[in-house]
């Protein structure tokens, strides 16, 4: 079961996601030159993939409940993926930074 809760703070949005047993995909908008924050509550290892629009540049950083960066992607593409080993269950923070001057849709898949 997946629980979504949206709390908006200007350019940053927090979204609570319980890690699903099967793949779960959600779409988000990331404003021009803005950062979107998504909270992922994880109790088990999970796979994460994020894909943005073509010809754009999105940067990604996933931070563990202890504050360690466990996945980081700051190349010039608009997608990333990583396998996450959950050492400590809790809330992981995914930061999606749009470094382009136009709004961008991003699709997050968890499984």
Buried (B, 14 or more C-beta within 10 A) or exposed (E): EBEEEEEEEEBBBBBBBBBEEEEBEBEBEBBEEBBBBBBBBBEEEBEBBBBBBEEBBBBBBBBBBEEEEBBEBEEEBBBBEBEBEBEEEBBBBBBBBBBBEEBBEBBBBBE
